[in-house]
Amino acid sequence: MKKHKAGFVNIIGNPNVGKSTLMNAFVGEKLSIITSKAQTTRHRILGIVNGDDFQVILSDTPGIIKPAYELQTSMMDFVKSAFEDADVLLYMVEIGEKALKDEAFFKKIENSEIPVLLLLNKIDTSEQEVLEEQMQHWQGLLPKAEIHPISALENFNVKEVFERILELLPEAPPYYPKDQLTDKPERFFVNETLREKILMYYKKEIPYAVEVETEEFIEDEDIIRIRSVIMVERDTQKGIIIGHKGSALKRVGVEARKDLEKFFDKQVHIELYVKVNKNWRSNTSQLKRFGYNG
């Protein structure tokens, strides 16, 4: 009988390298929201992949940035924690990247005692010659790392990387129940789905000034009733989120409901409200309330 393997596989990298796309490809469900904007991922999200003789606990972290305010400092704390419990580290870069945005994090990768797989993403957008040059560049910087060219979006080489992860995992019993998909509650995915739509439909500073709190999540046999509050920092932002005669807010609700009905496989009714919560991104107690700062 095969021995059981289990462990934590943590994905780190600069913003917009495709970490969330890879995580979702591994898990087979949309757990991490994906947009083309930086700082889409704010929390550390676990996705759990179970087999008869393995449990892979994947962790998607925020993209590495130099923090400009308290929220971003808290986001980088999630990245730091990814180094502490990893059994395998996936360091994700894309074609054309030359370095990590934070030198201290890069030093940690360089000196890592655990296996590091450097995933060179978006190779579907590159010529063979450029790919070879990039592989040499990264092999020079991280001689101990294994380099795997992939396309998370096109699912190229993703299965092979997953099989390599299984080879590297230690023998261990499962850490989570075998039917569990993630460590986050349902409300978290409601909040994230709404935030994804806001990132998609609003410009400039608006998406970054927004946090979502789901105050009610009632699941009946045939419907889920949700009431969520979209927090902004200023009255002007509240007006933009709502839009003319509520049209902008209505679009967010309609699009989020479609995704949530797919995710929960059940009819969803969602009510949205917008409140001003001044300077929440720099307020430590507010950040704790929203699940940041530990």
PyMOL commands that set and color helices and strands:
alter all, ss='L'
color gray80, all
select helices_A, chain A and resi 19-27+70-84+103-110+123-125+128-141+158-168+186-201+206-209+235-242+244-264+280-282+284-289
alter helices_A, ss='H'
color red, helices_A
select strands_A, chain A and resi 5-13+45-51+54-60+88-94+116-121+146-149+211-219+223-232+267-276
alter strands_A, ss='S'
color yellow, strands_A
deselect
rebuild
show_as cartoon
